[in-house]
């Protein structure tokens, strides 16, 4: 429901990963068309400028997807670094991972001249499998002037895009409807999950940073998803404004000491029990097989 009169709405910043190409492409669609749908829905909702995090390798793998980046910028939206080839820092040496990060920077400089592209979204949200690695990478990011786009709300939207492409290929409208219902159910459950942790930790709603992906079902569902967040009492804010909250202090300044990078980690550090973790209401891998 909407926030009660006289109370401030909860704040949420949408962020998008894997530009310009994510997951399977349904027959009859293009990456550029997917981008245009996402942009149109956000503009119709008067959403403030959002960040999309780029994997430059996709401009080589799918050159026809590349114009999506210019469309994104022309709409007034912003780009950040998701590394060149999406390597998992938990499984790679710091030096190699840094090279992959750096390889992506010329592309960001090209599309974001004079703009702040020094925001990082860790691939797989992996910040390092050891304390020493996490500290080393944070020191490197601080020297390079980066801020970290920490995630505090996610519902696994990426899981639904490949099954959706299968359903489109089979012209299976019942399968698509099943995915759509499960997608919104997952989003709704994730709101309750993140809010429960924030209230347990801080007795308030922090501004949330939502992780999304530029997939085909995401584009189809975005108008309905936006309405879900609105009717749940949210208003949309910029990533920069959300991360002004004290929870994100060490994300905004990686030179600071390690701090929890998720609500789950903060709960564990405080010894608080996690609320029931939501999962998909259906087996998405079995849909339209």
C-alpha positions as CSV (number, residue, x, y, z in Angstrom):
1,X,0.0,0.0,0.0
2,X,1.1,3.6,-0.3
3,X,2.9,5.3,2.6
4,X,0.4,6.6,5.1
5,X,-0.2,10.4,5.0
6,X,2.3,12.3,6.9
7,X,5.0,9.6,6.8
8,X,7.9,9.7,4.4
9,X,7.9,7.0,1.6
10,X,10.5,4.4,1.7
11,X,13.3,5.1,-0.8
12,X,14.7,2.8,-3.4
13,X,17.3,3.2,-6.1
14,X,16.9,1.0,-9.2
15,X,20.2,-0.2,-10.7
16,X,20.8,-2.4,-13.7
17,X,23.5,-5.0,-14.4
18,X,25.0,-6.5,-17.5
19,X,24.5,-3.8,-20.1
20,X,24.2,-4.1,-23.0
21,X,23.2,-7.8,-23.1
22,X,21.9,-10.1,-20.5
23,X,20.7,-13.7,-20.7
24,X,18.9,-15.4,-23.6
25,X,17.4,-13.3,-26.3
26,X,13.8,-14.4,-27.2
27,X,13.0,-14.9,-30.9
28,X,11.9,-11.7,-32.6
29,X,13.5,-9.3,-30.0
30,X,16.8,-7.4,-30.0
31,X,18.9,-6.0,-27.2
32,X,18.3,-2.5,-28.4
33,X,14.5,-3.1,-28.3
34,X,14.8,-4.5,-24.7
35,X,16.8,-1.3,-23.7
36,X,14.1,0.9,-25.3
37,X,11.4,-0.8,-23.3
38,X,13.3,-0.4,-20.0
39,X,14.0,3.2,-20.8
40,X,10.4,3.9,-21.7
41,X,9.0,2.4,-18.5
42,X,11.4,4.3,-16.3
43,X,10.8,7.6,-18.1
44,X,7.0,7.0,-17.9
45,X,7.4,6.6,-14.1
46,X,9.5,9.8,-13.9
47,X,12.3,7.8,-12.4
48,X,15.5,9.8,-11.6
49,X,18.6,8.9,-13.6
50,X,19.6,5.3,-12.9
51,X,22.9,3.6,-13.2
52,X,23.4,0.7,-15.6
53,X,26.6,-1.4,-15.1
54,X,28.4,-2.4,-18.2
55,X,30.3,-5.5,-19.3
56,X,32.3,-4.2,-22.3
57,X,32.9,-7.7,-23.6
58,X,29.3,-7.8,-24.7
59,X,30.0,-5.1,-27.3
60,X,32.3,-7.6,-28.9
61,X,30.2,-10.7,-28.5
62,X,27.0,-9.0,-29.7
63,X,27.9,-5.8,-31.6
64,X,24.3,-5.2,-32.5
65,X,23.6,-4.7,-28.8
66,X,26.1,-1.8,-28.5
67,X,23.6,1.0,-29.5
68,X,21.7,0.3,-26.3
69,X,24.4,2.1,-24.4
70,X,23.9,5.3,-26.4
71,X,20.2,5.0,-26.1
72,X,20.7,4.7,-22.3
73,X,22.8,7.8,-22.2
74,X,20.5,9.8,-24.5
75,X,17.7,9.1,-22.0
76,X,19.8,10.8,-19.3
77,X,20.7,7.5,-17.6
78,X,24.2,6.7,-16.3
79,X,26.8,4.0,-16.8
80,X,29.1,2.4,-14.3
81,X,31.7,-0.4,-14.2
82,X,30.7,-4.0,-14.0
83,X,34.2,-5.1,-15.3
84,X,35.0,-6.0,-18.8
85,X,34.2,-9.8,-18.8
86,X,32.3,-10.3,-15.5
87,X,34.9,-12.3,-13.6
88,X,34.2,-13.5,-10.0
89,X,36.7,-11.9,-7.7
90,X,36.1,-14.7,-5.3
91,X,37.8,-17.0,-7.9
92,X,40.4,-14.7,-9.4
93,X,43.7,-13.1,-8.3
94,X,43.4,-9.4,-7.5
95,X,45.9,-8.4,-10.2
96,X,44.0,-10.1,-13.0
97,X,40.6,-8.8,-11.7
98,X,42.0,-5.2,-11.6
99,X,43.2,-5.6,-15.2
100,X,39.6,-6.6,-16.2
101,X,38.2,-3.6,-14.3
102,X,40.6,-1.3,-16.0
103,X,39.9,-2.7,-19.5
104,X,36.3,-1.5,-19.2
105,X,37.2,2.1,-18.4
106,X,37.8,3.4,-21.9
107,X,34.3,2.4,-22.9
108,X,32.8,4.2,-19.9
109,X,34.9,7.3,-20.6
110,X,33.6,7.2,-24.2
111,X,29.9,7.2,-23.2
112,X,30.2,9.2,-20.0
113,X,32.5,12.2,-20.8
114,X,32.5,14.6,-17.9
115,X,30.2,12.3,-15.9
116,X,30.8,10.2,-12.8
117,X,31.2,6.6,-14.2
118,X,33.4,5.5,-11.2
119,X,30.8,3.4,-9.6
120,X,31.5,-0.4,-9.3
121,X,29.1,-3.2,-9.2
122,X,31.0,-6.4,-8.3
123,X,30.2,-9.3,-10.7
124,X,28.3,-12.0,-8.8
125,X,28.5,-9.5,-5.8
126,X,31.8,-11.2,-5.0
127,X,34.0,-8.9,-3.0
128,X,36.8,-11.4,-2.4
129,X,36.9,-14.8,-0.7
130,X,39.4,-13.7,2.0
131,X,39.7,-10.6,4.2
132,X,43.1,-9.8,2.7
133,X,41.7,-9.9,-0.8
134,X,38.7,-7.7,0.1
135,X,41.0,-5.1,1.7
136,X,43.5,-5.2,-1.2
137,X,40.7,-4.6,-3.7
138,X,39.1,-1.8,-1.7
139,X,42.5,-0.1,-1.4
140,X,42.8,-0.3,-5.2
141,X,39.3,1.0,-5.8
142,X,39.9,3.9,-3.4
143,X,43.1,4.9,-5.3
144,X,41.1,4.8,-8.6
145,X,38.3,6.9,-7.2
146,X,35.6,4.3,-7.2
147,X,32.5,4.0,-5.1
148,X,30.7,0.6,-4.6
149,X,27.1,0.1,-5.7
150,X,26.1,-2.0,-2.8
151,X,23.0,-4.1,-3.1
152,X,20.4,-4.2,-0.3
153,X,17.4,-5.6,-2.2
154,X,17.2,-8.3,-4.9
155,X,14.8,-10.9,-6.0
156,X,16.8,-13.0,-8.5
157,X,15.2,-11.4,-11.5
158,X,18.0,-12.9,-13.7
159,X,16.6,-16.4,-13.1
160,X,13.4,-15.7,-15.1
161,X,14.9,-14.4,-18.4
162,X,16.1,-17.7,-19.9
163,X,12.9,-19.6,-19.2
164,X,11.0,-16.6,-20.7
165,X,13.0,-16.9,-23.9
166,X,12.1,-20.6,-24.0
167,X,8.5,-19.9,-23.6
168,X,8.5,-17.3,-26.3
169,X,10.2,-19.7,-28.7
170,X,7.4,-22.3,-27.9
171,X,4.7,-19.6,-28.0
172,X,3.6,-20.9,-24.6
173,X,1.4,-18.2,-23.2
174,X,0.6,-20.3,-20.1
175,X,4.3,-20.7,-19.3
176,X,4.8,-16.9,-19.7
177,X,1.9,-16.2,-17.4
178,X,3.3,-18.6,-14.8
179,X,6.7,-16.8,-15.0
180,X,5.1,-13.4,-14.7
181,X,3.2,-14.3,-11.5
182,X,6.2,-15.9,-9.9
183,X,8.4,-12.9,-10.9
184,X,6.1,-10.4,-9.1
185,X,5.7,-12.8,-6.1
186,X,9.5,-12.9,-5.7
187,X,9.7,-9.1,-5.9
188,X,7.0,-8.8,-3.2
189,X,8.7,-11.3,-0.9
190,X,12.1,-9.6,-1.3
191,X,10.6,-6.3,-0.1
192,X,9.4,-8.0,3.1
193,X,12.8,-9.7,3.5
194,X,14.9,-6.6,3.2
195,X,12.5,-4.4,5.2
196,X,12.5,-7.0,8.1
197,X,16.3,-6.9,8.3
198,X,16.5,-3.1,8.1
199,X,13.9,-2.8,10.9
200,X,15.6,-5.4,13.1
201,X,19.0,-3.7,12.6
202,X,18.1,0.0,12.7
203,X,14.4,0.3,13.6
204,X,13.8,2.1,10.3
205,X,13.9,1.7,6.6
206,X,17.3,2.5,5.1
207,X,17.2,3.6,1.4
208,X,17.4,0.4,-0.5
209,X,19.5,-0.3,-3.6
210,X,17.7,-2.7,-5.9
211,X,19.7,-5.0,-8.2
212,X,18.1,-5.7,-11.6
213,X,19.3,-7.1,-15.0
214,X,18.6,-5.9,-18.5
215,X,16.8,-9.1,-19.6
216,X,13.8,-9.6,-21.9
217,X,11.3,-10.5,-19.1
218,X,12.6,-7.6,-17.0
219,X,11.7,-5.3,-19.9
220,X,8.2,-6.9,-20.3
221,X,7.5,-6.7,-16.5
222,X,9.0,-3.4,-15.6
223,X,5.8,-1.3,-15.7
224,X,4.1,-3.8,-13.4
225,X,7.2,-4.0,-11.2
226,X,7.4,-0.2,-10.8
227,X,3.7,-0.2,-9.8
228,X,4.4,-2.9,-7.3
229,X,7.1,-0.8,-5.6
230,X,4.9,2.3,-5.7
231,X,1.9,0.6,-4.1
232,X,4.3,-0.9,-1.5
233,X,5.1,2.6,-0.4
234,X,8.3,3.3,-2.2
235,X,9.6,6.4,-4.0
236,X,12.4,6.3,-6.5
237,X,15.8,8.0,-5.7
238,X,19.2,8.2,-7.3
239,X,21.9,5.7,-6.3
240,X,24.0,8.6,-5.1
241,X,21.3,9.8,-2.8
242,X,20.4,6.3,-1.4
243,X,24.1,5.7,-0.6
244,X,24.3,8.9,1.5
245,X,22.8,6.8,4.3
246,X,25.2,5.8,7.0
247,X,24.7,2.1,6.1
248,X,26.7,2.7,2.9
249,X,29.5,4.8,4.3
250,X,32.2,2.2,3.6
251,X,30.8,1.7,0.1
252,X,31.0,5.3,-0.7
253,X,34.6,5.5,0.5
254,X,36.5,2.1,0.1
255,X,39.5,3.6,1.9
256,X,37.5,3.1,5.1
257,X,37.7,-0.1,7.2
258,X,35.7,-3.1,6.2
259,X,32.0,-3.0,7.1
260,X,29.0,-5.2,6.3
261,X,28.3,-5.0,2.5
262,X,24.7,-6.4,2.8
263,X,21.9,-6.5,5.3
264,X,22.4,-10.2,5.7
265,X,26.0,-9.7,6.7
266,X,25.1,-6.9,9.1
267,X,22.5,-9.2,10.7
268,X,25.1,-12.0,11.1
269,X,27.6,-9.6,12.6
270,X,25.0,-8.5,15.2
271,X,24.0,-12.1,15.9
272,X,20.5,-11.5,14.8
273,X,18.4,-14.3,13.2
274,X,17.7,-13.9,9.5
275,X,14.1,-13.8,8.5
276,X,13.0,-16.6,6.2
277,X,14.8,-16.2,3.0
278,X,12.4,-16.0,0.0
279,X,12.9,-18.1,-3.0
280,X,11.1,-18.7,-6.4
281,X,7.6,-19.9,-6.0
282,X,8.1,-22.2,-9.0
283,X,10.9,-24.2,-10.5
284,X,11.9,-21.7,-13.2
285,X,14.2,-24.3,-14.8
286,X,11.2,-26.6,-15.5
287,X,9.1,-24.0,-17.2
288,X,8.7,-24.4,-21.0
289,X,11.2,-27.3,-21.2
